[in-house]
Amino acid sequence: MANDDPVMQAREASWIDEVVFVAFLLLAFVGLSPFAVHTDSVTAFGQNGTSGAGDLARQLCYLAVFAAIVFGALRRRGIEALSSVPPALALLLVWCLLSALWTGEPGVTFRRAGLAVVLVLSAMLSVETVGARRSLVLLRWVLAGVLIVNIASIRLVPQAVHLPGETDTALIGAWRGLYGHKNIAGSVGAMTAIVFLFSPRPSPRLFRTLLDLGIAAAAIGFTVMTRSKSSLGLLAIALGLGLIYRVAWKRDLDRTIAVVAGAVLAIVATVFVIADQTVIARLLEDPTEFTGRTEIWQAELAYIRDHPVLGAGFGTFSDTGGLSPLHNYVGNSWVGAVSHGHNGYLQLLVTIGGVGFLLAVVSLIATPLLAFWQRRDLEMKSPLFALFVFLVLHNLMETDFLEGDGVTWVAFLLMVAMLGNLGRRGTAP
């Protein structure tokens, strides 16, 4: 019987489509200014001052790659290619754009929301064009190349290590490779280890397995040298849960046992937190804990209490000077100059309010979880699930969701895109 599914009938991606996809990956994971030492006026995600859009060359490159991605997607599937964007995620982007109506800096909100739209469409359409399996292969090659450059640069490029003179002296000596901060480098190293440990391996497997294990070990070693404690801790959790997912999801009974055990552990952890409120309160009251994050979190919570529904407007958290939503909620000047809120969930509530937060939870957490619940394509879904766990938990300590063209946000979008593509195409490339 002929297949009437237009997705299954779509032509194979050409080498040009793959080149465009790799260009998108390099733009996101390497950028136009590797090894650049960022000043206070430039955030770790490349946004300058109050422009809300970064430098002109970066914008033009993203738009050029975006145009090529859209052309390739329309050539293969026509307007149906837009169905690769999850509806809930599309609604979230619309809400981000609408927040320009009530923000104090509508120009910044509109420009940053525009970048978010370009990134989401680029990730979704490029993976739809290339296919989930081939996309993962190309992502592996890019991450391996970045890892080689990062390790080699430690000896060759002085600024590949945090140098003396840093405002935070604890950073001195930490490896950062081609990135502006050791935490970004650490998260890329952790994601590289996840991808190479869990990716499906074709036959013959021995050489490929040994190669993957070697690259993963190098990635873990690099992550250790970045001193990124969040990435190291979350990497262990992601690897453990990824392994459980790969093994337990093969049978309904094992899957049920894993879910029940996870629920019990979550309940125990919640009870512990409630029972130990004095310790938690002391941590939150001490600005020196969590490298100063607690004072930022306190300011965010105070703002959310005052503006629970709409928020301040998308993209207004940082680099907006006196118009920043936290301007009147912080005491220390260094807190007022932070580039992000060190918690993706709180920052969503601050910028797009309760409505936007609910849309984000549905599109970024609930929808992927429903797809992961299905037992189909477990070999492909295992690395995606481990990445999902790492990035969802990473947002507890850092801000990834909708954060410019940050590598962790792009990685999350690629994970969602591959997951959706698998659901539509099964094991097709």
Summary of the structure (lengths in Angstrom):
residues: 429
radius of gyration: 21.3
end to end distance: 21.0
largest distance: 69.2
contacts: 1422
relative contact order: 0.14
helix: 70%
strand: 1%
